[in-house]
Amino acid sequence: MNMTENSRFIKGLRAAGWTEKEINDFMLYIESGEEEYMPKPKDTQPK
């Protein structure tokens, strides 16, 4: 990804409500493939 694409990617995740930690961990997962950084499903069901 070039810098423009990277910027849009981050801004899109922020707009979707991701935290900075979630964004950074996801980027680490993409680059490294390490499972510890893979995003976890969020509980979207109403309680």
Backbone as CSV, one residue per row, in Angstrom:
resi,resn,N_x,N_y,N_z,CA_x,CA_y,CA_z,C_x,C_y,C_z
1,MET,0.828,-1.164,0.000,0.000,0.000,0.000,0.887,1.246,0.000
2,ASN,0.491,2.223,-0.778,1.240,3.478,-0.723,0.700,4.348,0.412
3,MET,1.305,5.480,0.636,0.938,6.323,1.777,-0.493,6.852,1.684
4,THR,-0.947,7.184,0.486,-2.319,7.671,0.331,-3.315,6.580,0.685
5,GLU,-3.088,5.370,0.200,-3.974,4.249,0.518,-3.942,3.934,2.011
6,ASN,-2.760,3.996,2.593,-2.602,3.737,4.013,-3.389,4.755,4.830
7,SER,-3.318,6.011,4.450,-4.041,7.079,5.133,-5.552,6.858,5.044
8,ARG,-6.050,6.518,3.876,-7.491,6.264,3.703,-7.934,5.055,4.509
9,PHE,-7.094,4.037,4.550,-7.363,2.823,5.319,-7.547,3.167,6.803
10,ILE,-6.616,3.935,7.359,-6.674,4.318,8.776,-7.886,5.202,9.043
11,LYS,-8.123,6.189,8.189,-9.270,7.080,8.371,-10.590,6.308,8.288
12,GLY,-10.655,5.336,7.408,-11.860,4.512,7.294,-12.116,3.686,8.540
13,LEU,-11.055,3.114,9.112,-11.218,2.335,10.341,-11.600,3.231,11.510
14,ARG,-11.048,4.428,11.568,-11.434,5.387,12.616,-12.910,5.750,12.479
15,ALA,-13.349,6.000,11.247,-14.748,6.351,11.002,-15.689,5.203,11.374
16,ALA,-15.174,3.976,11.273,-15.973,2.801,11.633,-15.983,2.547,13.138
17,GLY,-15.262,3.395,13.891,-15.290,3.289,15.341,-14.176,2.460,15.957
18,TRP,-13.147,2.108,15.168,-12.024,1.347,15.713,-11.165,2.247,16.589
19,THR,-10.616,1.683,17.664,-9.680,2.416,18.515,-8.305,2.415,17.854
20,GLU,-7.439,3.294,18.350,-6.077,3.337,17.816,-5.361,2.007,18.039
21,LYS,-5.586,1.368,19.194,-4.967,0.072,19.469,-5.467,-0.987,18.492
22,GLU,-6.758,-1.005,18.224,-7.312,-1.973,17.275,-6.718,-1.768,15.880
23,ILE,-6.587,-0.519,15.472,-6.004,-0.209,14.163,-4.548,-0.664,14.108
24,ASN,-3.780,-0.309,15.134,-2.361,-0.688,15.151,-2.194,-2.203,15.171
25,ASP,-2.978,-2.887,15.989,-2.888,-4.352,16.042,-3.245,-4.971,14.693
26,PHE,-4.277,-4.442,14.030,-4.678,-4.978,12.724,-3.572,-4.767,11.697
27,MET,-2.938,-3.597,11.728,-1.840,-3.345,10.799,-0.669,-4.284,11.078
28,LEU,-0.397,-4.543,12.357,0.649,-5.508,12.709,0.288,-6.904,12.195
29,TYR,-0.982,-7.272,12.316,-1.432,-8.582,11.821,-1.231,-8.681,10.306
30,ILE,-1.610,-7.631,9.580,-1.457,-7.637,8.121,0.011,-7.807,7.731
31,GLU,0.891,-7.074,8.408,2.316,-7.116,8.072,3.012,-8.391,8.541
32,SER,2.687,-8.846,9.745,3.435,-9.964,10.331,2.743,-11.317,10.182
33,GLY,1.409,-11.305,10.122,0.663,-12.561,10.083,0.556,-13.229,11.450
34,GLU,1.031,-12.560,12.503,0.993,-13.141,13.839,-0.442,-13.131,14.361
35,GLU,-0.906,-14.315,14.771,-2.292,-14.494,15.199,-2.669,-13.626,16.398
36,GLU,-1.702,-13.293,17.255,-2.021,-12.507,18.447,-2.578,-11.132,18.093
37,TYR,-2.312,-10.643,16.890,-2.781,-9.336,16.465,-4.048,-9.396,15.609
38,MET,-4.538,-10.598,15.333,-5.727,-10.757,14.503,-6.942,-10.164,15.218
39,PRO,-7.769,-9.387,14.514,-8.942,-8.790,15.155,-9.896,-9.858,15.693
40,LYS,-10.472,-9.551,16.835,-11.458,-10.444,17.446,-12.844,-9.934,17.095
41,PRO,-13.795,-10.843,16.871,-15.160,-10.381,16.584,-15.716,-9.600,17.775
42,LYS,-16.427,-8.532,17.452,-17.072,-7.745,18.505,-18.468,-8.299,18.723
43,ASP,-18.918,-8.266,19.953,-20.269,-8.713,20.279,-21.236,-7.623,19.837
44,THR,-21.961,-7.875,18.759,-22.872,-6.876,18.223,-24.327,-7.170,18.569
45,GLN,-24.565,-8.249,19.279,-25.928,-8.600,19.667,-26.375,-7.746,20.849
46,PRO,-27.604,-7.193,20.793,-28.094,-6.443,21.959,-28.302,-7.366,23.147
47,LYS,-28.044,-6.826,24.346,-28.187,-7.637,25.551,-29.467,-7.315,26.274
